[in-house]
Structures are given as structure tokens and as C-alpha cells.
């Protein structure tokens, strides 16, 4: 990430801050509890129980949805920013935001 550019200027969509538990897994692996820190239609920031690698593929299961394939775009210790392979539809994002926030 470019330290010269404020992070808000590099994001494609507004992020909604969250503090909730979701599930994530690697290819062929079992799902495990994962903390989600923020969510946007295009991705999320999650806290993992291990250090993620850039480019790593994983699946994030958000409440009421099938697992969503994502790629780790940045990682800092146990936090990872993930981009969804297929962005969430705006109505699905709004529903999730309301559901997770309550």
C-alpha cells in the first residue's frame, strides 16, 4: 500500500465498521471463527488466528450467505484486507450491514 496516499483515497467503496464474528476457511479446509472489522460491497477486513499471505485465497461466510471467495490484498500481523472475487449486490450489502450491526 502506498503510504503517501491516505487510505480513504485508495478505497473503491465506503467501508462499514463492524465488530462481529463470521467464518472463514481455506481451500479444502474446515471453517473457523473469524472476526470481521469492516465490510464493503467489494471486500472486508478480517482478523485471523494466523498471519495471512498476500494473494492467499480463502472463503468468508457472512450471515445468511454461502461462502464468498476472496483474496488477501494486504496483511498486517493477524489483520487481512480481502477483496471478494464477486462483489456483493448493493441490496445484499445493505441487508448484511443491518443484520450484522444489530
Helices and strands as residue ranges (DSSP letters): H 7-10, E 16-25, E 32-40, E 43-47, E 57-61, E 68-76, E 79-84, H 90-101
